Amino acid sequence: MLLIRKPKLLLLLITFVCLSLHCKKEEPQKEEDKLPPLTTEGKQTFGCLMNGKAWPDSYYFDFGSSGYGKGIFELDFYTQDPSTGNPDEEVSINIAYKIFGPGHYVIPFGSNLMKTNFVVDYRNTVYQSTITPDLYAVLDLTKLDTINHVMAGTFEFTIFNEFNWKSLNVTKGRFDFKYLP
């Protein structure tokens, strides 16, 4: 009854209710949503989750010496310090042989069967596959076009730091780029 006799109060209450219905809290963006889409056209993209956090987290990046030739697969990707242009953080994957086309590859660390070296310099700590002998990486190569020089795929692995034995869990890794022959 009080609201009917006081139309200004009724209008204020209706306005408040309408505003509260339209004001939603924005949900935080999921880390995986920060990664580039999975593509296979040579779009010069790279990204992964490092211990659950999207990487790279800057626009200053380069593909380094990434490429493919005669079964040797190399992915070298690094961020640059924006003020100096020097490399800052890096993901380096080198598989010396046995990659000859698209497919699912399980790459054991510490094995002589596949000469591998996975190195990640992340947050001022270096992690290496050479000290991680009982684990492996998974590489799903979705495209390997040696005519147009396009490589695309996904990867994941866990490696350790040799000084403090901290682990780095790299998941949801993806890349799509044109490489130099």
N, CA, C and O of each residue as an XYZ file, in Angstrom:
724
protein
N       0.807     -1.191      0.000
C       0.000      0.000      0.000
C       0.856      1.264      0.000
O       0.547      2.254     -0.663
N       1.930      1.196      0.758
C       2.803      2.359      0.838
C       3.402      2.665     -0.528
O       3.556      3.830     -0.895
N       3.747      1.601     -1.298
C       4.351      1.799     -2.607
C       3.366      2.397     -3.607
O       3.759      3.179     -4.473
N       2.117      2.042     -3.495
C       1.108      2.565     -4.418
C       0.910      4.062     -4.190
O       0.684      4.813     -5.139
N       0.993      4.484     -2.958
C       0.792      5.900     -2.646
C       2.050      6.728     -2.929
O       1.977      7.954     -3.009
N       3.187      6.073     -3.078
C       4.433      6.802     -3.343
C       5.006      6.289     -4.669
O       5.858      5.400     -4.662
N       4.561      6.826     -5.788
C       4.983      6.321     -7.096
C       6.491      6.465     -7.345
O       7.074      5.645     -8.054
N       7.119      7.482     -6.778
C       8.564      7.646     -6.968
C       9.316      6.482     -6.335
O      10.287      5.987     -6.905
N       8.882      6.052     -5.184
C       9.507      4.926     -4.504
C       9.295      3.640     -5.299
O      10.204      2.818     -5.412
N       8.109      3.470     -5.842
C       7.795      2.307     -6.667
C       8.672      2.311     -7.922
O       9.226      1.273     -8.284
N       8.806      3.454     -8.587
C       9.640      3.570     -9.780
C      11.101      3.275     -9.455
O      11.777      2.597    -10.229
N      11.587      3.761     -8.348
C      12.965      3.520     -7.926
C      13.199      2.030     -7.667
O      14.230      1.484     -8.058
N      12.249      1.382     -7.012
C      12.357     -0.047     -6.731
C      12.353     -0.863     -8.024
O      13.140     -1.800     -8.154
N      11.495     -0.529     -8.970
C      11.440     -1.237    -10.256
C      12.749     -1.040    -11.023
O      13.270     -1.984    -11.615
N      13.272      0.168    -11.012
C      14.548      0.447    -11.687
C      15.670     -0.373    -11.087
O      16.480     -0.944    -11.816
N      15.728     -0.439     -9.780
C      16.761     -1.213     -9.100
C      16.653     -2.694     -9.456
O      17.668     -3.338     -9.723
N      15.463     -3.232     -9.463
C      15.246     -4.640     -9.797
C      15.681     -4.903    -11.239
O      16.352     -5.901    -11.505
N      15.315     -4.038    -12.160
C      15.689     -4.220    -13.569
C      17.206     -4.161    -13.755
O      17.772     -4.964    -14.496
N      17.847     -3.237    -13.101
C      19.300     -3.122    -13.208
C      19.995     -4.348    -12.635
O      20.973     -4.834    -13.203
N      19.501     -4.841    -11.531
C      20.149     -6.001    -10.921
C      19.973     -7.250    -11.774
O      20.820     -8.143    -11.737
N      18.897     -7.327    -12.534
C      18.698     -8.477    -13.425
C      19.645     -8.435    -14.614
O      20.046     -9.481    -15.124
N      20.007     -7.237    -15.060
C      20.871     -7.089    -16.219
C      22.355     -7.097    -15.868
O      23.189     -7.261    -16.758
N      22.692     -6.930    -14.646
C      24.095     -6.893    -14.242
C      24.545     -8.293    -13.858
O      24.258     -8.773    -12.761
N      25.235     -8.922    -14.750
C      25.794    -10.242    -14.461
C      27.271    -10.080    -14.191
O      27.934     -9.211    -14.757
N      27.767    -10.915    -13.333
C      29.197    -10.923    -13.122
C      29.829    -11.583    -14.333
O      29.385    -12.640    -14.781
N      30.874    -10.949    -14.860
C      31.576    -11.534    -15.983
C      32.421    -12.690    -15.475
O      33.198    -12.544    -14.532
N      32.257    -13.832    -16.113
C      33.055    -14.984    -15.695
C      34.467    -14.819    -16.219
O      34.661    -14.368    -17.347
N      35.451    -15.178    -15.417
C      36.832    -15.047    -15.887
C      37.073    -15.975    -17.076
O      36.517    -17.070    -17.156
N      37.914    -15.509    -17.990
C      38.237    -16.300    -19.172
C      39.051    -17.519    -18.764
O      40.000    -17.407    -17.988
N      38.681    -18.680    -19.287
C      39.428    -19.896    -19.004
C      40.786    -19.806    -19.679
O      40.911    -19.232    -20.761
N      41.792    -20.368    -19.047
C      43.144    -20.328    -19.603
C      43.195    -20.964    -20.988
O      43.866    -20.449    -21.882
N      42.491    -22.080    -21.170
C      42.508    -22.751    -22.474
C      41.921    -21.859    -23.574
O      42.334    -21.950    -24.730
N      40.973    -21.012    -23.222
C      40.369    -20.115    -24.204
C      41.341    -19.030    -24.675
O      41.089    -18.378    -25.688
N      42.433    -18.832    -23.964
C      43.440    -17.848    -24.358
C      44.380    -18.394    -25.427
O      45.147    -17.638    -26.024
N      44.325    -19.699    -25.671
C      45.208    -20.316    -26.666
C      44.672    -20.069    -28.068
O      43.475    -19.851    -28.254
N      45.571    -20.105    -29.063
C      45.089    -19.935    -30.439
C      44.236    -21.135    -30.849
O      44.371    -22.216    -30.277
N      43.368    -20.950    -31.827
C      42.537    -22.073    -32.274
C      43.387    -23.150    -32.947
O      44.493    -22.882    -33.417
N      42.855    -24.362    -32.986
C      43.526    -25.460    -33.685
C      43.294    -25.283    -35.181
O      42.169    -25.425    -35.660
N      44.348    -24.976    -35.910
C      44.256    -24.770    -37.352
C      45.379    -25.527    -38.047
O      46.309    -26.009    -37.400
N      45.284    -25.629    -39.369
C      46.311    -26.348    -40.143
C      46.634    -25.621    -41.445
O      46.948    -26.265    -42.446
N      46.564    -24.301    -41.447
C      46.795    -23.527    -42.668
C      48.096    -22.727    -42.667
O      48.309    -21.924    -43.575
N      48.954    -22.914    -41.700
C      50.177    -22.120    -41.643
C      49.925    -20.718    -41.131
O      50.441    -19.755    -41.698
N      49.138    -20.579    -40.063
C      48.727    -19.273    -39.541
C      49.729    -18.654    -38.563
O      49.446    -17.613    -37.969
N      50.885    -19.275    -38.392
C      51.930    -18.754    -37.501
C      51.426    -18.609    -36.066
O      51.575    -17.553    -35.451
N      50.831    -19.673    -35.541
C      50.323    -19.651    -34.173
C      51.011    -20.704    -33.325
O      51.464    -21.732    -33.828
N      51.079    -20.433    -32.040
C      51.652    -21.351    -31.068
C      51.066    -21.007    -29.711
O      50.833    -19.837    -29.407
N      50.829    -22.022    -28.897
C      50.378    -21.784    -27.535
C      50.290    -23.096    -26.777
O      50.202    -24.167    -27.378
N      50.314    -23.007    -25.457
C      50.165    -24.183    -24.606
C      49.819    -23.712    -23.199
O      49.887    -22.522    -22.890
N      49.452    -24.659    -22.363
C      49.265    -24.377    -20.944
C      50.499    -24.879    -20.210
O      50.904    -26.029    -20.382
N      51.091    -24.030    -19.400
C      52.230    -24.417    -18.574
C      51.767    -24.393    -17.135
O      51.493    -23.336    -16.568
N      51.686    -25.583    -16.553
C      51.125    -25.741    -15.210
C      49.773    -25.043    -15.116
O      49.457    -24.407    -14.110
N      48.977    -25.170    -16.182
C      47.623    -24.645    -16.201
C      47.464    -23.211    -16.648
O      46.336    -22.733    -16.767
N      48.570    -22.496    -16.905
C      48.515    -21.094    -17.325
C      48.850    -20.972    -18.811
O      49.782    -21.613    -19.297
N      48.088    -20.150    -19.527
C      48.306    -19.961    -20.958
C      49.671    -19.335    -21.216
O      50.088    -18.403    -20.528
N      50.355    -19.870    -22.226
C      51.657    -19.343    -22.640
C      51.723    -19.356    -24.150
O      51.298    -20.353    -24.733
N      52.207    -18.365    -24.820
C      52.823    -17.172    -24.244
C      51.755    -16.200    -23.763
O      50.597    -16.243    -24.180
N      52.188    -15.336    -22.880
C      51.248    -14.342    -22.366
C      51.625    -12.943    -22.853
O      51.214    -11.942    -22.267
N      52.403    -12.885    -23.922
C      52.738    -11.593    -24.520
C      52.671    -11.717    -26.038
O      52.599    -12.818    -26.584
N      52.696    -10.583    -26.699
C      52.665    -10.576    -28.160
C      54.071    -10.568    -28.759
O      54.223    -10.622    -29.979
N      55.070    -10.503    -27.933
C      56.442    -10.453    -28.417
C      56.978    -11.873    -28.516
O      57.530    -12.394    -27.547
N      56.823    -12.504    -29.674
C      57.261    -13.885    -29.821
C      57.804    -14.131    -31.217
O      57.579    -13.345    -32.137
N      58.525    -15.241    -31.358
C      59.131    -15.612    -32.630
C      59.239    -17.124    -32.699
O      59.316    -17.795    -31.670
N      59.244    -17.656    -33.910
C      59.352    -19.093    -34.108
C      60.791    -19.582    -34.166
O      60.999    -20.784    -34.333
N      61.759    -18.753    -34.042
C      63.150    -19.188    -33.997
C      63.519    -20.067    -35.180
O      63.196    -19.749    -36.325
N      64.198    -21.177    -34.899
C      64.699    -22.052    -35.961
C      63.783    -23.247    -36.207
O      64.264    -24.310    -36.600
N      62.504    -23.105    -35.993
C      61.556    -24.206    -36.176
C      61.559    -24.676    -37.626
O      61.716    -23.886    -38.558
N      61.382    -25.985    -37.790
C      61.314    -26.506    -39.144
C      61.280    -28.019    -39.185
O      61.165    -28.688    -38.158
N      61.381    -28.542    -40.397
C      61.327    -29.973    -40.617
C      62.186    -30.319    -41.830
O      62.233    -29.572    -42.807
N      62.857    -31.456    -41.752
C      63.617    -31.943    -42.896
C      64.160    -33.329    -42.629
O      64.779    -33.568    -41.592
N      63.935    -34.245    -43.557
C      64.470    -35.608    -43.509
C      64.177    -36.314    -42.187
O      65.040    -36.998    -41.637
N      62.963    -36.146    -41.685
C      62.564    -36.820    -40.457
C      62.917    -36.078    -39.187
O      62.537    -36.511    -38.099
N      63.634    -34.970    -39.297
C      64.026    -34.186    -38.122
C      62.987    -33.088    -37.902
O      62.757    -32.244    -38.769
N      62.371    -33.118    -36.734
C      61.316    -32.181    -36.364
C      61.871    -31.230    -35.320
O      62.403    -31.665    -34.299
N      61.750    -29.929    -35.574
C      62.240    -28.945    -34.613
C      61.215    -27.843    -34.433
O      60.729    -27.255    -35.399
N      60.900    -27.582    -33.196
C      59.980    -26.511    -32.846
C      60.686    -25.656    -31.799
O      60.933    -26.105    -30.680
N      61.004    -24.433    -32.171
C      61.703    -23.513    -31.272
C      60.919    -22.217    -31.256
O      60.853    -21.498    -32.252
N      60.336    -21.936    -30.123
C      59.449    -20.798    -30.005
C      59.842    -20.018    -28.760
O      60.017    -20.606    -27.692
N      59.982    -18.704    -28.882
C      60.378    -17.928    -27.704
C      59.693    -16.573    -27.669
O      59.290    -16.019    -28.692
N      59.579    -16.066    -26.457
C      59.087    -14.704    -26.267
C      60.303    -13.787    -26.190
O      61.420    -14.222    -25.912
N      60.050    -12.512    -26.443
C      61.125    -11.528    -26.403
C      60.827    -10.469    -25.357
O      59.676    -10.089    -25.142
N      61.871    -10.008    -24.721
C      61.752     -8.878    -23.812
C      61.409     -7.658    -24.661
O      62.172     -7.308    -25.561
N      60.269     -6.999    -24.395
C      59.866     -5.878    -25.257
C      60.834     -4.699    -25.255
O      60.891     -3.951    -26.231
N      61.593     -4.522    -24.182
C      62.499     -3.373    -24.133
C      63.828     -3.650    -24.828
O      64.425     -2.733    -25.391
N      64.310     -4.909    -24.801
C      65.613     -5.205    -25.409
C      65.509     -6.025    -26.692
O      66.424     -6.009    -27.515
N      64.396     -6.743    -26.866
C      64.259     -7.624    -28.026
C      64.963     -8.958    -27.844
O      64.934     -9.804    -28.739
N      65.598     -9.155    -26.685
C      66.307    -10.413    -26.421
C      65.324    -11.515    -26.041
O      64.266    -11.240    -25.476
N      65.680    -12.781    -26.355
C      64.809    -13.892    -25.933
C      64.612    -13.888    -24.430
O      65.529    -13.590    -23.664
N      63.385    -14.228    -24.021
C      63.026    -14.192    -22.610
C      62.676    -15.596    -22.116
O      63.387    -16.155    -21.281
N      61.596    -16.160    -22.624
C      61.197    -17.523    -22.280
C      61.158    -18.329    -23.572
O      60.967    -17.773    -24.653
N      61.342    -19.660    -23.453
C      61.472    -20.454    -24.676
C      60.931    -21.868    -24.503
O      61.033    -22.464    -23.431
N      60.361    -22.385    -25.572
C      60.000    -23.793    -25.685
C      60.784    -24.322    -26.871
O      60.677    -23.790    -27.977
N      61.573    -25.368    -26.650
C      62.374    -25.959    -27.719
C      62.139    -27.465    -27.733
O      62.401    -28.157    -26.750
N      61.643    -27.958    -28.859
C      61.387    -29.383    -29.038
C      62.197    -29.830    -30.243
O      62.019    -29.306    -31.342
N      63.083    -30.790    -30.044
C      63.899    -31.294    -31.142
C      63.813    -32.811    -31.136
O      64.208    -33.463    -30.170
N      63.297    -33.359    -32.214
C      63.202    -34.808    -32.378
C      64.050    -35.139    -33.597
O      63.694    -34.774    -34.717
N      65.156    -35.821    -33.392
C      66.172    -35.974    -34.429
C      65.806    -36.926    -35.558
O      66.418    -36.847    -36.624
N      64.865    -37.799    -35.383
C      64.461    -38.649    -36.504
C      63.161    -39.379    -36.208
O      62.644    -39.327    -35.092
N      62.645    -40.053    -37.215
C      61.443    -40.883    -37.136
C      60.137    -40.107    -37.194
O      59.099    -40.657    -36.826
N      60.140    -38.875    -37.631
C      58.897    -38.149    -37.877
C      58.803    -38.007    -39.403
O      59.522    -37.207    -40.002
N      57.922    -38.781    -40.018
C      57.852    -38.779    -41.477
C      56.484    -38.411    -42.028
O      56.266    -38.520    -43.235
N      55.577    -37.987    -41.201
C      54.265    -37.582    -41.690
C      53.304    -37.393    -40.545
O      53.655    -37.619    -39.387
N      52.090    -36.979    -40.861
C      51.080    -36.819    -39.824
C      50.877    -38.118    -39.064
O      50.969    -39.203    -39.638
N      50.602    -38.006    -37.778
C      50.365    -39.191    -36.973
C      50.468    -38.902    -35.495
O      50.745    -37.780    -35.073
N      50.235    -39.951    -34.714
C      50.299    -39.892    -33.251
C      51.648    -40.470    -32.838
O      51.928    -41.639    -33.101
N      52.479    -39.664    -32.196
C      53.815    -40.080    -31.789
C      53.937    -40.033    -30.265
O      53.642    -39.012    -29.644
N      54.366    -41.126    -29.680
C      54.704    -41.182    -28.262
C      56.225    -41.209    -28.213
O      56.849    -42.149    -28.705
N      56.818    -40.186    -27.624
C      58.261    -39.986    -27.680
C      58.847    -40.166    -26.285
O      58.694    -39.291    -25.433
N      59.520    -41.299    -26.042
C      60.095    -41.524    -24.715
C      61.312    -40.632    -24.474
O      62.115    -40.386    -25.374
N      61.421    -40.162    -23.248
C      62.607    -39.390    -22.868
C      63.684    -40.359    -22.405
O      63.388    -41.401    -21.820
N      64.912    -40.013    -22.667
C      66.029    -40.833    -22.216
C      66.206    -42.102    -23.017
O      66.895    -43.018    -22.567
N      65.606    -42.184    -24.186
C      65.702    -43.369    -25.022
C      66.634    -43.104    -26.192
O      66.654    -42.000    -26.736
N      67.398    -44.101    -26.578
C      68.259    -43.962    -27.749
C      67.485    -44.205    -29.037
O      67.997    -43.941    -30.125
N      66.247    -44.711    -28.925
C      65.464    -44.995    -30.122
C      65.074    -43.719    -30.852
O      65.103    -43.675    -32.082
N      64.715    -42.698    -30.119
C      64.367    -41.411    -30.724
C      65.211    -40.349    -30.044
O      65.026    -40.066    -28.860
N      66.118    -39.772    -30.771
C      66.972    -38.737    -30.191
C      66.114    -37.491    -29.982
O      65.676    -36.851    -30.938
N      65.890    -37.171    -28.738
C      64.998    -36.061    -28.423
C      65.635    -35.088    -27.446
O      66.537    -35.439    -26.685
N      65.157    -33.891    -27.487
C      65.539    -32.897    -26.501
C      64.384    -31.904    -26.380
O      64.100    -31.157    -27.316
N      63.740    -31.901    -25.256
C      62.677    -30.955    -24.945
C      63.220    -30.044    -23.849
O      63.583    -30.514    -22.771
N      63.274    -28.759    -24.120
C      63.778    -27.794    -23.143
C      62.784    -26.644    -23.065
O      62.334    -26.127    -24.088
N      62.446    -26.249    -21.840
C      61.559    -25.106    -21.638
C      62.207    -24.186    -20.608
O      62.536    -24.601    -19.496
N      62.379    -22.943    -21.001
C      62.840    -21.901    -20.082
C      61.596    -21.090    -19.738
O      61.098    -20.320    -20.560
N      61.096    -21.271    -18.507
C      59.825    -20.675    -18.096
C      59.961    -20.087    -16.706
O      60.334    -20.781    -15.761
N      59.657    -18.812    -16.588
C      59.701    -18.114    -15.299
C      61.064    -18.269    -14.612
O      61.152    -18.560    -13.419
N      62.113    -18.067    -15.400
C      63.498    -18.113    -14.918
C      63.936    -19.489    -14.412
O      64.862    -19.583    -13.606
N      63.292    -20.539    -14.870
C      63.677    -21.909    -14.522
C      63.746    -22.718    -15.811
O      62.856    -22.627    -16.656
N      64.808    -23.513    -15.959
C      64.987    -24.337    -17.147
C      64.587    -25.775    -16.815
O      65.060    -26.352    -15.836
N      63.720    -26.338    -17.634
C      63.247    -27.717    -17.494
C      63.735    -28.486    -18.710
O      63.745    -27.951    -19.819
N      64.153    -29.776    -18.508
C      64.742    -30.530    -19.609
C      64.278    -31.978    -19.626
O      64.093    -32.597    -18.578
N      64.095    -32.506    -20.828
C      63.725    -33.914    -20.959
C      64.904    -34.838    -20.700
O      64.709    -36.001    -20.348
N      66.125    -34.338    -20.868
C      67.295    -35.199    -20.704
C      67.468    -35.695    -19.271
O      68.158    -36.687    -19.038
N      66.853    -35.017    -18.321
C      66.920    -35.482    -16.930
C      65.598    -36.100    -16.489
O      65.371    -36.314    -15.299
N      64.730    -36.384    -17.453
C      63.401    -36.932    -17.181
C      63.267    -38.269    -17.915
O      62.441    -38.381    -18.821
N      64.052    -39.281    -17.551
C      64.137    -40.493    -18.378
C      62.919    -41.415    -18.358
O      62.753    -42.200    -19.291
N      62.082    -41.359    -17.365
C      60.983    -42.320    -17.274
C      59.658    -41.779    -17.796
O      58.621    -42.417    -17.618
N      59.674    -40.625    -18.431
C      58.442    -40.039    -18.954
C      58.514    -39.945    -20.474
O      59.482    -40.392    -21.088
N      57.496    -39.367    -21.063
C      57.423    -39.283    -22.519
C      56.604    -38.061    -22.919
O      55.896    -37.472    -22.103
N      56.717    -37.702    -24.175
C      55.908    -36.642    -24.760
C      54.943    -37.279    -25.748
O      55.207    -38.346    -26.302
N      53.832    -36.609    -25.954
C      52.880    -37.038    -26.974
C      52.790    -35.909    -27.998
O      52.523    -34.757    -27.656
N      53.017    -36.265    -29.249
C      52.932    -35.320    -30.357
C      51.915    -35.864    -31.351
O      52.069    -36.972    -31.865
N      50.880    -35.083    -31.617
C      49.916    -35.428    -32.659
C      50.140    -34.451    -33.803
O      49.707    -33.300    -33.754
N      50.814    -34.928    -34.818
C      51.113    -34.105    -35.983
C      49.936    -34.226    -36.949
O      49.758    -35.261    -37.592
N      49.136    -33.167    -37.049
C      47.937    -33.224    -37.886
C      48.223    -32.835    -39.328
O      47.500    -33.235    -40.241
N      49.290    -32.045    -39.532
C      49.656    -31.687    -40.905
C      51.166    -31.557    -41.000
O      51.807    -30.921    -40.164
N      51.717    -32.172    -42.032
C      53.128    -32.013    -42.371
C      53.190    -31.954    -43.894
O      53.287    -32.977    -44.571
N      53.134    -30.742    -44.409
C      53.120    -30.499    -45.841
C      54.519    -30.048    -46.247
O      54.893    -28.894    -46.037
N      55.287    -30.964    -46.830
C      56.672    -30.645    -47.208
C      56.767    -29.890    -48.535
O      57.848    -29.428    -48.900
N      55.665    -29.757    -49.257
C      55.649    -28.958    -50.489
C      55.431    -27.482    -50.151
O      56.176    -26.613    -50.604
N      54.393    -27.213    -49.342
C      54.078    -25.837    -48.942
C      54.722    -25.449    -47.613
O      54.571    -24.317    -47.155
N      55.433    -26.376    -47.003
C      56.184    -26.140    -45.758
C      55.292    -25.683    -44.608
O      55.536    -24.646    -43.991
N      54.257    -26.469    -44.331
C      53.340    -26.175    -43.230
C      53.377    -27.335    -42.238
O      53.275    -28.499    -42.626
N      53.525    -27.009    -40.964
C      53.477    -27.982    -39.867
C      52.389    -27.547    -38.895
O      52.286    -26.371    -38.547
N      51.575    -28.513    -38.458
C      50.542    -28.195    -37.474
C      50.298    -29.426    -36.612
O      50.403    -30.558    -37.084
N      49.972    -29.193    -35.351
C      49.678    -30.312    -34.469
C      49.505    -29.879    -33.034
O      49.410    -28.694    -32.716
N      49.467    -30.894    -32.168
C      49.317    -30.677    -30.735
C      50.379    -31.482    -29.992
O      50.967    -32.409    -30.550
N      50.620    -31.126    -28.736
C      51.617    -31.834    -27.940
C      51.327    -31.678    -26.460
O      50.594    -30.782    -26.041
N      51.926    -32.582    -25.669
C      51.897    -32.450    -24.209
C      53.033    -33.287    -23.626
O      53.426    -34.311    -24.184
N      53.547    -32.824    -22.494
C      54.625    -33.530    -21.817
C      54.838    -32.928    -20.430
O      54.344    -31.842    -20.125
N      55.568    -33.641    -19.615
C      56.001    -33.157    -18.300
C      57.508    -33.331    -18.222
O      58.029    -34.404    -18.529
N      58.206    -32.286    -17.815
C      59.658    -32.357    -17.655
C      60.041    -31.701    -16.326
O      59.219    -31.058    -15.674
N      61.322    -31.882    -15.939
C      61.778    -31.437    -14.625
C      62.980    -30.512    -14.727
O      63.679    -30.473    -15.740
N      63.201    -29.761    -13.636
C      64.385    -28.938    -13.478
C      65.417    -29.757    -12.712
O      65.088    -30.394    -11.711
N      66.657    -29.744    -13.176
C      67.665    -30.603    -12.562
C      68.151    -30.130    -11.191
O      68.755    -30.919    -10.464
N      67.915    -28.893    -10.820
C      68.443    -28.392     -9.554
C      67.462    -28.538     -8.393
O      67.864    -28.863     -7.276
N      66.183    -28.300     -8.655
C      65.227    -28.396     -7.555
C      64.143    -29.449     -7.814
O      63.246    -29.633     -6.992
N      64.226    -30.129     -8.942
C      63.303    -31.201     -9.335
C      61.850    -30.751     -9.389
O      60.930    -31.552     -9.226
N      61.659    -29.442     -9.622
C      60.308    -28.963     -9.878
C      59.868    -29.484    -11.234
O      60.664    -29.574    -12.169
N      58.590    -29.827    -11.330
C      58.080    -30.308    -12.613
C      57.351    -29.195    -13.347
O      56.849    -28.248    -12.742
N      57.306    -29.331    -14.650
C      56.548    -28.431    -15.504
C      55.638    -29.297    -16.366
O      56.106    -30.118    -17.156
N      54.342    -29.104    -16.203
C      53.363    -29.875    -16.946
C      52.878    -29.024    -18.117
O      52.198    -28.017    -17.920
N      53.230    -29.433    -19.330
C      52.860    -28.707    -20.543
C      51.717    -29.467    -21.204
O      51.887    -30.611    -21.625
N      50.546    -28.827    -21.294
C      49.358    -29.473    -21.862
C      48.710    -28.559    -22.902
O      49.029    -27.374    -22.997
N      47.807    -29.131    -23.667
C      47.024    -28.404    -24.678
C      47.905    -27.634    -25.653
O      47.467    -26.640    -26.231
N      49.154    -28.088    -25.841
C      50.059    -27.424    -26.765
C      49.549    -27.518    -28.190
O      49.008    -28.544    -28.599
N      49.724    -26.442    -28.943
C      49.285    -26.417    -30.337
C      50.160    -25.474    -31.147
O      50.644    -24.461    -30.643
N      50.351    -25.826    -32.405
C      51.143    -24.993    -33.295
C      50.615    -25.152    -34.714
O      50.058    -26.189    -35.075
N      50.799    -24.112    -35.505
C      50.420    -24.116    -36.916
C      51.249    -23.030    -37.589
O      51.008    -21.843    -37.371
N      52.224    -23.424    -38.404
C      53.043    -22.405    -39.033
C      53.699    -22.901    -40.311
O      53.836    -24.099    -40.558
N      54.092    -21.926    -41.101
C      54.878    -22.186    -42.308
C      56.341    -22.086    -41.894
O      56.745    -21.140    -41.219
N      57.119    -23.067    -42.304
C      58.531    -23.072    -41.960
C      59.379    -22.874    -43.210
O      58.928    -23.100    -44.333
N      60.596    -22.455    -42.989
C      61.541    -22.304    -44.107
C      62.147    -23.663    -44.414
O      62.508    -24.395    -43.492
N      62.268    -24.015    -45.689
C      62.845    -25.333    -46.049
C      64.330    -25.395    -45.747
O      64.966    -26.421    -45.986
